[in-house]
Amino acid sequence: MGGGCGAGLDFGASYGSGRLPLPEALSEKEWRIGRSLSAAALNYNVKDPDTGKVYRFLEGTTIHNVQVFAGKGVRNKLDPKVAHGLSTQIGGKPRDWKHVKGIGTLDVNGRPVDAEIHWFEAAGQPKVKFKVKRWLQ
Amino acid sequence: MGETSFLELTHGKEYDVLSIEKGWYRIVDDSGEDYLYPPDEFAVIEGNDGTVPVSD
């Protein structure tokens, strides 16, 4: 008998092919909205460099629970039109763009509110298209 | 209102509001997904007849 080393372990066909399956989501490091120079300023504006639109994240807020949920490195791919559009309008290669989500605090009518934020990013490119997916409180 | 922006909103296009949450409008934008947008991005064409849920 003897089964040998590794008996019972099934690594699946993906190992045999030399490829690991991509994860559904990929955690990334949290990042912080930097403090403005004015200590009196309560909020920090995050400007989407592509649209000029300004979101009012609270100063010093940390964007946490950051996860890539589509695009490079994960199972779900970006819509090719989206990836090519980002590449054309902003830069980088279409295959490098990622759709990312995280939690941050925004100023909503003068009140701090936590929200799930989505944006796109790629190595060497700015984070763009910040959008609010949902309020968390 | 506002400017056309790829994957976001198209100037002059009509959008249906799915719900109003903390005063922001949830709409299916040009990316095909629903997101919340501040109301000052829009001009209201037709008021809420009570069918659009509102939450705080």
N, CA and C atoms of all chains as a GROMACS GRO file, in nm:
protein
  579
    1MET      N    1   0.086  -0.120   0.000
    1MET     CA    2   0.000   0.000   0.000
    1MET      C    3   0.088   0.122   0.000
    2GLY      N    4   0.067   0.198   0.074
    2GLY     CA    5   0.155   0.318   0.079
    2GLY      C    6   0.106   0.434  -0.002
    3GLY      N    7   0.046   0.479  -0.056
    3GLY     CA    8  -0.010   0.593  -0.126
    3GLY      C    9   0.091   0.698  -0.165
    4GLY      N   10   0.199   0.701  -0.084
    4GLY     CA   11   0.303   0.796  -0.122
    4GLY      C   12   0.272   0.938  -0.083
    5CYS      N   13   0.372   1.013  -0.096
    5CYS     CA   14   0.362   1.155  -0.058
    5CYS      C   15   0.258   1.228  -0.144
    6GLY      N   16   0.171   1.297  -0.080
    6GLY     CA   17   0.075   1.379  -0.154
    6GLY      C   18  -0.052   1.304  -0.188
    7ALA      N   19  -0.063   1.177  -0.140
    7ALA     CA   20  -0.185   1.103  -0.171
    7ALA      C   21  -0.305   1.178  -0.114
    8GLY      N   22  -0.410   1.181  -0.189
    8GLY     CA   23  -0.531   1.248  -0.142
    8GLY      C   24  -0.534   1.395  -0.175
    9LEU      N   25  -0.428   1.449  -0.217
    9LEU     CA   26  -0.429   1.591  -0.253
    9LEU      C   27  -0.458   1.606  -0.402
   10ASP      N   28  -0.557   1.680  -0.432
   10ASP     CA   29  -0.592   1.698  -0.572
   10ASP      C   30  -0.577   1.846  -0.606
   11PHE      N   31  -0.475   1.874  -0.676
   11PHE     CA   32  -0.449   2.015  -0.710
   11PHE      C   33  -0.526   2.060  -0.833
   12GLY      N   34  -0.588   1.963  -0.897
   12GLY     CA   35  -0.672   2.002  -1.009
   12GLY      C   36  -0.595   2.022  -1.137
   13ALA      N   37  -0.670   2.031  -1.243
   13ALA     CA   38  -0.610   2.039  -1.375
   13ALA      C   39  -0.532   2.168  -1.395
   14SER      N   40  -0.567   2.270  -1.318
   14SER     CA   41  -0.500   2.398  -1.339
   14SER      C   42  -0.351   2.389  -1.309
   15TYR      N   43  -0.315   2.302  -1.210
   15TYR     CA   44  -0.173   2.288  -1.182
   15TYR      C   45  -0.103   2.214  -1.294
   16GLY      N   46  -0.173   2.110  -1.344
   16GLY     CA   47  -0.114   2.032  -1.452
   16GLY      C   48  -0.086   2.118  -1.573
   17SER      N   49  -0.168   2.218  -1.593
   17SER     CA   50  -0.151   2.302  -1.711
   17SER      C   51  -0.050   2.413  -1.684
   18GLY      N   52  -0.002   2.418  -1.558
   18GLY     CA   53   0.095   2.521  -1.525
   18GLY      C   54   0.030   2.656  -1.499
   19ARG      N   55  -0.102   2.657  -1.482
   19ARG     CA   56  -0.172   2.784  -1.461
   19ARG      C   57  -0.259   2.777  -1.338
   20LEU      N   58  -0.250   2.876  -1.254
   20LEU     CA   59  -0.339   2.884  -1.140
   20LEU      C   60  -0.464   2.959  -1.182
   21PRO      N   61  -0.579   2.917  -1.130
   21PRO     CA   62  -0.699   2.994  -1.162
   21PRO      C   63  -0.690   3.133  -1.100
   22LEU      N   64  -0.742   3.231  -1.168
   22LEU     CA   65  -0.738   3.366  -1.114
   22LEU      C   66  -0.842   3.379  -1.002
   23PRO      N   67  -0.812   3.457  -0.902
   23PRO     CA   68  -0.909   3.476  -0.793
   23PRO      C   69  -1.027   3.563  -0.839
   24GLU      N   70  -1.137   3.553  -0.765
   24GLU     CA   71  -1.251   3.637  -0.799
   24GLU      C   72  -1.226   3.783  -0.762
   25ALA      N   73  -1.151   3.801  -0.654
   25ALA     CA   74  -1.117   3.936  -0.612
   25ALA      C   75  -0.976   3.934  -0.556
   26LEU      N   76  -0.914   4.048  -0.557
   26LEU     CA   77  -0.775   4.059  -0.515
   26LEU      C   78  -0.764   4.179  -0.422
   27SER      N   79  -0.716   4.155  -0.300
   27SER     CA   80  -0.703   4.267  -0.206
   27SER      C   81  -0.584   4.353  -0.242
   28GLU      N   82  -0.600   4.482  -0.225
   28GLU     CA   83  -0.489   4.574  -0.247
   28GLU      C   84  -0.469   4.656  -0.121
   29LYS      N   85  -0.356   4.725  -0.116
   29LYS     CA   86  -0.325   4.807   0.001
   29LYS      C   87  -0.423   4.923   0.013
   30GLU      N   88  -0.459   4.954   0.137
   30GLU     CA   89  -0.543   5.072   0.156
   30GLU      C   90  -0.460   5.196   0.124
   31TRP      N   91  -0.527   5.305   0.095
   31TRP     CA   92  -0.456   5.429   0.067
   31TRP      C   93  -0.530   5.543   0.132
   32ARG      N   94  -0.457   5.648   0.152
   32ARG     CA   95  -0.508   5.756   0.235
   32ARG      C   96  -0.523   5.883   0.154
   33ILE      N   97  -0.634   5.952   0.178
   33ILE     CA   98  -0.652   6.084   0.119
   33ILE      C   99  -0.566   6.179   0.201
   34GLY      N  100  -0.465   6.235   0.140
   34GLY     CA  101  -0.369   6.317   0.214
   34GLY      C  102  -0.430   6.440   0.275
   35ARG      N  103  -0.366   6.491   0.376
   35ARG     CA  104  -0.416   6.612   0.442
   35ARG      C  105  -0.384   6.734   0.357
   36SER      N  106  -0.476   6.825   0.354
   36SER     CA  107  -0.452   6.947   0.278
   36SER      C  108  -0.357   7.035   0.358
   37LEU      N  109  -0.304   7.136   0.293
   37LEU     CA  110  -0.207   7.222   0.361
   37LEU      C  111  -0.274   7.306   0.468
   38SER      N  112  -0.400   7.335   0.447
   38SER     CA  113  -0.469   7.417   0.545
   38SER      C  114  -0.527   7.332   0.656
   39ALA      N  115  -0.481   7.357   0.775
   39ALA     CA  116  -0.531   7.280   0.889
   39ALA      C  117  -0.678   7.308   0.912
   40ALA      N  118  -0.724   7.422   0.864
   40ALA     CA  119  -0.863   7.458   0.887
   40ALA      C  120  -0.957   7.383   0.793
   41ALA      N  121  -0.900   7.331   0.686
   41ALA     CA  122  -0.986   7.265   0.589
   41ALA      C  123  -1.040   7.134   0.646
   42LEU      N  124  -1.168   7.115   0.638
   42LEU     CA  125  -1.228   6.994   0.694
   42LEU      C  126  -1.231   6.882   0.592
   43ASN      N  127  -1.229   6.918   0.467
   43ASN     CA  128  -1.248   6.818   0.363
   43ASN      C  129  -1.134   6.821   0.263
   44TYR      N  130  -1.125   6.714   0.192
   44TYR     CA  131  -1.023   6.705   0.089
   44TYR      C  132  -1.091   6.665  -0.040
   45ASN      N  133  -1.071   6.744  -0.142
   45ASN     CA  134  -1.136   6.713  -0.269
   45ASN      C  135  -1.052   6.617  -0.350
   46VAL      N  136  -1.114   6.517  -0.402
   46VAL     CA  137  -1.045   6.425  -0.493
   46VAL      C  138  -1.097   6.454  -0.632
   47LYS      N  139  -1.008   6.500  -0.715
   47LYS     CA  140  -1.049   6.538  -0.849
   47LYS      C  141  -1.019   6.426  -0.947
   48ASP      N  142  -1.119   6.388  -1.021
   48ASP     CA  143  -1.098   6.292  -1.128
   48ASP      C  144  -1.026   6.368  -1.240
   49PRO      N  145  -0.900   6.335  -1.268
   49PRO     CA  146  -0.825   6.415  -1.364
   49PRO      C  147  -0.882   6.407  -1.505
   50ASP      N  148  -0.964   6.306  -1.530
   50ASP     CA  149  -1.021   6.290  -1.663
   50ASP      C  150  -1.143   6.377  -1.681
   51THR      N  151  -1.227   6.382  -1.580
   51THR     CA  152  -1.354   6.454  -1.595
   51THR      C  153  -1.352   6.591  -1.528
   52GLY      N  154  -1.260   6.611  -1.438
   52GLY     CA  155  -1.259   6.736  -1.364
   52GLY      C  156  -1.358   6.734  -1.249
   53LYS      N  157  -1.433   6.625  -1.240
   53LYS     CA  158  -1.534   6.618  -1.133
   53LYS      C  159  -1.464   6.603  -0.998
   54VAL      N  160  -1.521   6.667  -0.900
   54VAL     CA  161  -1.457   6.665  -0.769
   54VAL      C  162  -1.544   6.591  -0.668
   55TYR      N  163  -1.484   6.498  -0.600
   55TYR     CA  164  -1.552   6.431  -0.491
   55TYR      C  165  -1.493   6.480  -0.362
   56ARG      N  166  -1.578   6.495  -0.265
   56ARG     CA  167  -1.532   6.550  -0.139
   56ARG      C  168  -1.513   6.439  -0.036
   57PHE      N  169  -1.397   6.377  -0.042
   57PHE     CA  170  -1.364   6.283   0.064
   57PHE      C  171  -1.326   6.363   0.187
   58LEU      N  172  -1.353   6.309   0.302
   58LEU     CA  173  -1.311   6.377   0.422
   58LEU      C  174  -1.159   6.373   0.431
   59GLU      N  175  -1.103   6.483   0.476
   59GLU     CA  176  -0.958   6.491   0.490
   59GLU      C  177  -0.906   6.381   0.581
   60GLY      N  178  -0.801   6.316   0.538
   60GLY     CA  179  -0.739   6.215   0.621
   60GLY      C  180  -0.806   6.079   0.617
   61THR      N  181  -0.917   6.070   0.541
   61THR     CA  182  -0.985   5.941   0.537
   61THR      C  183  -0.898   5.838   0.466
   62THR      N  184  -0.906   5.717   0.514
   62THR     CA  185  -0.832   5.608   0.451
   62THR      C  186  -0.930   5.526   0.368
   63ILE      N  187  -0.892   5.502   0.245
   63ILE     CA  188  -0.973   5.416   0.161
   63ILE      C  189  -0.929   5.273   0.193
   64HIS      N  190  -1.018   5.200   0.257
   64HIS     CA  191  -0.980   5.067   0.304
   64HIS      C  192  -1.068   4.959   0.240
   65ASN      N  193  -1.041   4.835   0.279
   65ASN     CA  194  -1.110   4.719   0.217
   65ASN      C  195  -1.101   4.728   0.065
   66VAL      N  196  -0.982   4.760   0.017
   66VAL     CA  197  -0.963   4.780  -0.127
   66VAL      C  198  -0.950   4.645  -0.197
   67GLN      N  199  -1.031   4.626  -0.298
   67GLN     CA  200  -1.031   4.498  -0.371
   67GLN      C  201  -1.048   4.522  -0.520
   68VAL      N  202  -0.968   4.453  -0.597
   68VAL     CA  203  -0.988   4.451  -0.742
   68VAL      C  204  -1.097   4.348  -0.769
   69PHE      N  205  -1.202   4.388  -0.840
   69PHE     CA  206  -1.308   4.290  -0.867
   69PHE      C  207  -1.327   4.263  -1.016
   70ALA      N  208  -1.256   4.334  -1.099
   70ALA     CA  209  -1.261   4.303  -1.243
   70ALA      C  210  -1.134   4.358  -1.307
   71GLY      N  211  -1.092   4.291  -1.413
   71GLY     CA  212  -0.974   4.338  -1.485
   71GLY      C  213  -0.850   4.258  -1.452
   72LYS      N  214  -0.738   4.322  -1.462
   72LYS     CA  215  -0.610   4.252  -1.449
   72LYS      C  216  -0.597   4.179  -1.315
   73GLY      N  217  -0.564   4.051  -1.324
   73GLY     CA  218  -0.533   3.973  -1.204
   73GLY      C  219  -0.650   3.900  -1.142
   74VAL      N  220  -0.771   3.925  -1.191
   74VAL     CA  221  -0.888   3.855  -1.136
   74VAL      C  222  -0.968   3.789  -1.247
   75ARG      N  223  -1.062   3.704  -1.200
   75ARG     CA  224  -1.135   3.622  -1.296
   75ARG      C  225  -1.223   3.704  -1.390
   76ASN      N  226  -1.297   3.797  -1.333
   76ASN     CA  227  -1.387   3.878  -1.416
   76ASN      C  228  -1.308   3.980  -1.496
   77LYS      N  229  -1.328   3.979  -1.624
   77LYS     CA  230  -1.255   4.072  -1.710
   77LYS      C  231  -1.334   4.200  -1.728
   78LEU      N  232  -1.265   4.305  -1.759
   78LEU     CA  233  -1.335   4.429  -1.794
   78LEU      C  234  -1.397   4.412  -1.932
   79ASP      N  235  -1.509   4.477  -1.953
   79ASP     CA  236  -1.566   4.485  -2.086
   79ASP      C  237  -1.458   4.543  -2.179
   80PRO      N  238  -1.429   4.475  -2.292
   80PRO     CA  239  -1.322   4.523  -2.380
   80PRO      C  240  -1.340   4.670  -2.423
   81LYS      N  241  -1.465   4.711  -2.439
   81LYS     CA  242  -1.489   4.851  -2.477
   81LYS      C  243  -1.445   4.946  -2.367
   82VAL      N  244  -1.469   4.904  -2.242
   82VAL     CA  245  -1.430   4.986  -2.127
   82VAL      C  246  -1.278   4.992  -2.119
   83ALA      N  247  -1.214   4.875  -2.131
   83ALA     CA  248  -1.068   4.869  -2.120
   83ALA      C  249  -1.001   4.951  -2.231
   84HIS      N  250  -1.052   4.938  -2.352
   84HIS     CA  251  -0.994   5.013  -2.463
   84HIS      C  252  -1.020   5.163  -2.448
   85GLY      N  253  -1.140   5.196  -2.400
   85GLY     CA  254  -1.172   5.337  -2.379
   85GLY      C  255  -1.082   5.401  -2.276
   86LEU      N  256  -1.057   5.330  -2.168
   86LEU     CA  257  -0.968   5.384  -2.064
   86LEU      C  258  -0.827   5.398  -2.118
   87SER      N  259  -0.785   5.299  -2.195
   87SER     CA  260  -0.651   5.304  -2.252
   87SER      C  261  -0.636   5.422  -2.347
   88THR      N  262  -0.737   5.442  -2.427
   88THR     CA  263  -0.731   5.552  -2.525
   88THR      C  264  -0.739   5.688  -2.458
   89GLN      N  265  -0.832   5.700  -2.363
   89GLN     CA  266  -0.857   5.831  -2.304
   89GLN      C  267  -0.757   5.867  -2.195
   90ILE      N  268  -0.706   5.765  -2.126
   90ILE     CA  269  -0.618   5.797  -2.013
   90ILE      C  270  -0.475   5.749  -2.038
   91GLY      N  271  -0.463   5.625  -2.084
   91GLY     CA  272  -0.330   5.574  -2.113
   91GLY      C  273  -0.315   5.430  -2.069
   92GLY      N  274  -0.199   5.377  -2.081
   92GLY     CA  275  -0.173   5.239  -2.042
   92GLY      C  276  -0.228   5.141  -2.143
   93LYS      N  277  -0.209   5.014  -2.111
   93LYS     CA  278  -0.258   4.909  -2.200
   93LYS      C  279  -0.396   4.865  -2.153
   94PRO      N  280  -0.484   4.830  -2.247
   94PRO     CA  281  -0.618   4.787  -2.206
   94PRO      C  282  -0.615   4.674  -2.104
   95ARG      N  283  -0.522   4.580  -2.120
   95ARG     CA  284  -0.521   4.463  -2.031
   95ARG      C  285  -0.474   4.497  -1.889
   96ASP      N  286  -0.417   4.614  -1.871
   96ASP     CA  287  -0.366   4.651  -1.739
   96ASP      C  288  -0.470   4.720  -1.650
   97TRP      N  289  -0.583   4.759  -1.708
   97TRP     CA  290  -0.682   4.833  -1.628
   97TRP      C  291  -0.759   4.741  -1.535
   98LYS      N  292  -0.790   4.794  -1.417
   98LYS     CA  293  -0.861   4.717  -1.315
   98LYS      C  294  -0.979   4.798  -1.262
   99HIS      N  295  -1.086   4.730  -1.229
   99HIS     CA  296  -1.199   4.794  -1.162
   99HIS      C  297  -1.186   4.762  -1.014
  100VAL      N  298  -1.180   4.864  -0.932
  100VAL     CA  299  -1.144   4.848  -0.792
  100VAL      C  300  -1.252   4.910  -0.703
  101LYS      N  301  -1.271   4.850  -0.586
  101LYS     CA  302  -1.365   4.908  -0.491
  101LYS      C  303  -1.299   4.923  -0.355
  102GLY      N  304  -1.350   5.016  -0.277
  102GLY     CA  305  -1.300   5.037  -0.143
  102GLY      C  306  -1.401   5.116  -0.064
  103ILE      N  307  -1.373   5.133   0.064
  103ILE     CA  308  -1.464   5.209   0.150
  103ILE      C  309  -1.394   5.336   0.196
  104GLY      N  310  -1.464   5.447   0.182
  104GLY     CA  311  -1.411   5.575   0.225
  104GLY      C  312  -1.521   5.661   0.281
  105THR      N  313  -1.483   5.776   0.334
  105THR     CA  314  -1.582   5.865   0.394
  105THR      C  315  -1.595   5.990   0.309
  106LEU      N  316  -1.718   6.021   0.272
  106LEU     CA  317  -1.743   6.139   0.191
  106LEU      C  318  -1.822   6.242   0.271
  107ASP      N  319  -1.810   6.365   0.225
  107ASP     CA  320  -1.889   6.473   0.281
  107ASP      C  321  -2.019   6.481   0.201
  108VAL      N  322  -2.129   6.446   0.265
  108VAL     CA  323  -2.259   6.452   0.197
  108VAL      C  324  -2.343   6.555   0.269
  109ASN      N  325  -2.361   6.667   0.203
  109ASN     CA  326  -2.437   6.778   0.262
  109ASN      C  327  -2.385   6.814   0.401
  110GLY      N  328  -2.253   6.814   0.413
  110GLY     CA  329  -2.192   6.856   0.539
  110GLY      C  330  -2.179   6.745   0.642
  111ARG      N  331  -2.227   6.626   0.609
  111ARG     CA  332  -2.218   6.516   0.705
  111ARG      C  333  -2.120   6.410   0.655
  112PRO      N  334  -2.040   6.351   0.741
  112PRO     CA  335  -1.951   6.243   0.696
  112PRO      C  336  -2.031   6.114   0.679
  113VAL      N  337  -2.020   6.055   0.563
  113VAL     CA  338  -2.093   5.931   0.536
  113VAL      C  339  -1.998   5.831   0.472
  114ASP      N  340  -1.995   5.710   0.527
  114ASP     CA  341  -1.914   5.604   0.467
  114ASP      C  342  -1.982   5.552   0.341
  115ALA      N  343  -1.903   5.523   0.242
  115ALA     CA  344  -1.959   5.476   0.116
  115ALA      C  345  -1.867   5.374   0.052
  116GLU      N  346  -1.929   5.285  -0.026
  116GLU     CA  347  -1.849   5.196  -0.111
  116GLU      C  348  -1.821   5.273  -0.239
  117ILE      N  349  -1.694   5.289  -0.269
  117ILE     CA  350  -1.651   5.367  -0.384
  117ILE      C  351  -1.592   5.273  -0.488
  118HIS      N  352  -1.623   5.297  -0.612
  118HIS     CA  353  -1.561   5.221  -0.722
  118HIS      C  354  -1.477   5.316  -0.807
  119TRP      N  355  -1.369   5.266  -0.858
  119TRP     CA  356  -1.288   5.344  -0.951
  119TRP      C  357  -1.209   5.250  -1.041
  120PHE      N  358  -1.141   5.307  -1.139
  120PHE     CA  359  -1.054   5.229  -1.227
  120PHE      C  360  -0.910   5.272  -1.201
  121GLU      N  361  -0.818   5.178  -1.214
  121GLU     CA  362  -0.677   5.213  -1.202
  121GLU      C  363  -0.593   5.116  -1.284
  122ALA      N  364  -0.474   5.161  -1.318
  122ALA     CA  365  -0.376   5.077  -1.388
  122ALA      C  366  -0.239   5.127  -1.348
  123ALA      N  367  -0.143   5.037  -1.352
  123ALA     CA  368  -0.007   5.074  -1.312
  123ALA      C  369   0.040   5.192  -1.395
  124GLY      N  370   0.090   5.293  -1.325
  124GLY     CA  371   0.144   5.410  -1.393
  124GLY      C  372   0.038   5.510  -1.438
  125GLN      N  373  -0.089   5.483  -1.408
  125GLN     CA  374  -0.198   5.572  -1.448
  125GLN      C  375  -0.269   5.623  -1.322
  126PRO      N  376  -0.337   5.735  -1.334
  126PRO     CA  377  -0.410   5.786  -1.216
  126PRO      C  378  -0.534   5.702  -1.189
  127LYS      N  379  -0.581   5.708  -1.066
  127LYS     CA  380  -0.710   5.647  -1.034
  127LYS      C  381  -0.818   5.737  -1.093
  128VAL      N  382  -0.912   5.679  -1.165
  128VAL     CA  383  -1.012   5.761  -1.234
  128VAL      C  384  -1.152   5.704  -1.216
  129LYS      N  385  -1.249   5.789  -1.250
  129LYS     CA  386  -1.392   5.751  -1.252
  129LYS      C  387  -1.440   5.706  -1.115
  130PHE      N  388  -1.412   5.788  -1.016
  130PHE     CA  389  -1.463   5.757  -0.883
  130PHE      C  390  -1.616   5.765  -0.884
  131LYS      N  391  -1.678   5.662  -0.835
  131LYS     CA  392  -1.825   5.662  -0.828
  131LYS      C  393  -1.870   5.602  -0.695
  132VAL      N  394  -1.985   5.649  -0.651
  132VAL     CA  395  -2.041   5.596  -0.527
  132VAL      C  396  -2.135   5.481  -0.561
  133LYS      N  397  -2.103   5.363  -0.511
  133LYS     CA  398  -2.190   5.248  -0.536
  133LYS      C  399  -2.303   5.244  -0.435
  134ARG      N  400  -2.269   5.264  -0.308
  134ARG     CA  401  -2.375   5.262  -0.206
  134ARG      C  402  -2.327   5.330  -0.079
  135TRP      N  403  -2.425   5.384  -0.008
  135TRP     CA  404  -2.397   5.438   0.124
  135TRP      C  405  -2.395   5.322   0.222
  136LEU      N  406  -2.310   5.331   0.322
  136LEU     CA  407  -2.296   5.219   0.414
  136LEU      C  408  -2.358   5.248   0.550
  137GLN      N  409  -2.430   5.357   0.562
  137GLN     CA  410  -2.496   5.385   0.689
  137GLN      C  411  -2.625   5.460   0.663
  138MET      N  412  -2.739   6.801  -1.766
  138MET     CA  413  -2.646   6.905  -1.722
  138MET      C  414  -2.503   6.850  -1.720
  139GLY      N  415  -2.407   6.936  -1.698
  139GLY     CA  416  -2.268   6.891  -1.692
  139GLY      C  417  -2.214   6.849  -1.827
  140GLU      N  418  -2.093   6.796  -1.824
  140GLU     CA  419  -2.030   6.758  -1.949
  140GLU      C  420  -2.039   6.607  -1.970
  141THR      N  421  -2.033   6.569  -2.096
  141THR     CA  422  -2.031   6.426  -2.127
  141THR      C  423  -1.899   6.368  -2.078
  142SER      N  424  -1.907   6.254  -2.015
  142SER     CA  425  -1.786   6.191  -1.965
  142SER      C  426  -1.795   6.040  -1.987
  143PHE      N  427  -1.696   5.988  -2.055
  143PHE     CA  428  -1.689   5.845  -2.087
  143PHE      C  429  -1.712   5.759  -1.962
  144LEU      N  430  -1.800   5.663  -1.973
  144LEU     CA  431  -1.834   5.568  -1.866
  144LEU      C  432  -1.914   5.632  -1.754
  145GLU      N  433  -1.950   5.759  -1.771
  145GLU     CA  434  -2.029   5.823  -1.666
  145GLU      C  435  -2.160   5.873  -1.724
  146LEU      N  436  -2.168   5.999  -1.758
  146LEU     CA  437  -2.293   6.057  -1.803
  146LEU      C  438  -2.275   6.125  -1.938
  147THR      N  439  -2.384   6.130  -2.016
  147THR     CA  440  -2.384   6.199  -2.144
  147THR      C  441  -2.468   6.325  -2.134
  148HIS      N  442  -2.410   6.436  -2.171
  148HIS     CA  443  -2.480   6.563  -2.164
  148HIS      C  444  -2.608   6.556  -2.247
  149GLY      N  445  -2.720   6.595  -2.188
  149GLY     CA  446  -2.846   6.600  -2.260
  149GLY      C  447  -2.923   6.469  -2.263
  150LYS      N  448  -2.862   6.362  -2.219
  150LYS     CA  449  -2.930   6.232  -2.220
  150LYS      C  450  -3.025   6.222  -2.099
  151GLU      N  451  -3.136   6.152  -2.120
  151GLU     CA  452  -3.231   6.133  -2.009
  151GLU      C  453  -3.198   6.004  -1.935
  152TYR      N  454  -3.201   6.012  -1.806
  152TYR     CA  455  -3.175   5.895  -1.722
  152TYR      C  456  -3.293   5.875  -1.627
  153ASP      N  457  -3.334   5.750  -1.610
  153ASP     CA  458  -3.437   5.719  -1.512
  153ASP      C  459  -3.372   5.704  -1.375
  154VAL      N  460  -3.435   5.762  -1.277
  154VAL     CA  461  -3.385   5.750  -1.140
  154VAL      C  462  -3.446   5.624  -1.078
  155LEU      N  463  -3.359   5.534  -1.034
  155LEU     CA  464  -3.406   5.409  -0.974
  155LEU      C  465  -3.448   5.430  -0.829
  156SER      N  466  -3.372   5.516  -0.761
  156SER     CA  467  -3.404   5.548  -0.622
  156SER      C  468  -3.329   5.675  -0.583
  157ILE      N  469  -3.373   5.734  -0.476
  157ILE     CA  470  -3.304   5.852  -0.422
  157ILE      C  471  -3.255   5.815  -0.284
  158GLU      N  472  -3.122   5.819  -0.266
  158GLU     CA  473  -3.062   5.773  -0.142
  158GLU      C  474  -2.975   5.885  -0.085
  159LYS      N  475  -3.011   5.932   0.032
  159LYS     CA  476  -2.946   6.047   0.094
  159LYS      C  477  -2.942   6.166  -0.002
  160GLY      N  478  -3.045   6.179  -0.080
  160GLY     CA  479  -3.055   6.291  -0.174
  160GLY      C  480  -2.983   6.269  -0.306
  161TRP      N  481  -2.907   6.159  -0.318
  161TRP     CA  482  -2.836   6.131  -0.443
  161TRP      C  483  -2.920   6.038  -0.529
  162TYR      N  484  -2.905   6.050  -0.659
  162TYR     CA  485  -2.984   5.971  -0.753
  162TYR      C  486  -2.910   5.844  -0.795
  163ARG      N  487  -2.980   5.731  -0.780
  163ARG     CA  488  -2.922   5.607  -0.833
  163ARG      C  489  -2.970   5.589  -0.976
  164ILE      N  490  -2.877   5.589  -1.068
  164ILE     CA  491  -2.911   5.573  -1.210
  164ILE      C  492  -2.818   5.470  -1.274
  165VAL      N  493  -2.866   5.411  -1.382
  165VAL     CA  494  -2.777   5.327  -1.463
  165VAL      C  495  -2.704   5.423  -1.556
  166ASP      N  496  -2.575   5.438  -1.534
  166ASP     CA  497  -2.499   5.536  -1.611
  166ASP      C  498  -2.444   5.474  -1.740
  167ASP      N  499  -2.356   5.544  -1.806
  167ASP     CA  500  -2.307   5.499  -1.937
  167ASP      C  501  -2.217   5.376  -1.929
  168SER      N  502  -2.181   5.335  -1.807
  168SER     CA  503  -2.103   5.212  -1.793
  168SER      C  504  -2.196   5.092  -1.791
  169GLY      N  505  -2.327   5.116  -1.781
  169GLY     CA  506  -2.424   5.007  -1.775
  169GLY      C  507  -2.451   4.959  -1.635
  170GLU      N  508  -2.384   5.019  -1.537
  170GLU     CA  509  -2.406   4.981  -1.397
  170GLU      C  510  -2.474   5.094  -1.324
  171ASP      N  511  -2.539   5.060  -1.214
  171ASP     CA  512  -2.607   5.164  -1.136
  171ASP      C  513  -2.512   5.223  -1.032
  172TYR      N  514  -2.512   5.355  -1.026
  172TYR     CA  515  -2.430   5.427  -0.929
  172TYR      C  516  -2.509   5.547  -0.876
  173LEU      N  517  -2.461   5.600  -0.766
  173LEU     CA  518  -2.524   5.717  -0.707
  173LEU      C  519  -2.455   5.844  -0.756
  174TYR      N  520  -2.534   5.942  -0.796
  174TYR     CA  521  -2.481   6.069  -0.844
  174TYR      C  522  -2.548   6.184  -0.768
  175PRO      N  523  -2.470   6.289  -0.742
  175PRO     CA  524  -2.531   6.403  -0.674
  175PRO      C  525  -2.634   6.471  -0.765
  176PRO      N  526  -2.741   6.521  -0.707
  176PRO     CA  527  -2.852   6.574  -0.788
  176PRO      C  528  -2.813   6.695  -0.873
  177ASP      N  529  -2.707   6.766  -0.833
  177ASP     CA  530  -2.672   6.886  -0.912
  177ASP      C  531  -2.612   6.852  -1.048
  178GLU      N  532  -2.598   6.723  -1.076
  178GLU     CA  533  -2.553   6.681  -1.209
  178GLU      C  534  -2.669   6.682  -1.309
  179PHE      N  535  -2.792   6.698  -1.259
  179PHE     CA  536  -2.908   6.676  -1.345
  179PHE      C  537  -3.008   6.790  -1.339
  180ALA      N  538  -3.088   6.800  -1.445
  180ALA     CA  539  -3.208   6.883  -1.444
  180ALA      C  540  -3.326   6.786  -1.445
  181VAL      N  541  -3.419   6.804  -1.353
  181VAL     CA  542  -3.531   6.711  -1.343
  181VAL      C  543  -3.633   6.743  -1.453
  182ILE      N  544  -3.665   6.642  -1.532
  182ILE     CA  545  -3.762   6.659  -1.640
  182ILE      C  546  -3.902   6.624  -1.590
  183GLU      N  547  -3.909   6.520  -1.514
  183GLU     CA  548  -4.037   6.473  -1.463
  183GLU      C  549  -4.020   6.444  -1.314
  184GLY      N  550  -4.103   6.502  -1.233
  184GLY     CA  551  -4.089   6.485  -1.089
  184GLY      C  552  -4.126   6.345  -1.044
  185ASN      N  553  -4.090   6.314  -0.920
  185ASN     CA  554  -4.121   6.183  -0.863
  185ASN      C  555  -4.271   6.172  -0.839
  186ASP      N  556  -4.333   6.076  -0.905
  186ASP     CA  557  -4.478   6.057  -0.887
  186ASP      C  558  -4.506   5.959  -0.773
  187GLY      N  559  -4.405   5.934  -0.694
  187GLY     CA  560  -4.422   5.845  -0.579
  187GLY      C  561  -4.372   5.705  -0.605
  188THR      N  562  -4.331   5.678  -0.729
  188THR     CA  563  -4.287   5.542  -0.762
  188THR      C  564  -4.136   5.523  -0.737
  189VAL      N  565  -4.065   5.633  -0.723
  189VAL     CA  566  -3.920   5.622  -0.700
  189VAL      C  567  -3.895   5.618  -0.550
  190PRO      N  568  -3.839   5.507  -0.499
  190PRO     CA  569  -3.815   5.499  -0.355
  190PRO      C  570  -3.714   5.601  -0.306
  191VAL      N  571  -3.743   5.655  -0.191
  191VAL     CA  572  -3.655   5.756  -0.131
  191VAL      C  573  -3.610   5.705   0.004
  192SER      N  574  -3.478   5.710   0.030
  192SER     CA  575  -3.430   5.668   0.162
  192SER      C  576  -3.325   5.765   0.210
  193ASP      N  577  -3.310   5.770   0.342
  193ASP     CA  578  -3.213   5.860   0.401
  193ASP      C  579  -3.090   5.787   0.449
   0.00000   0.00000   0.00000
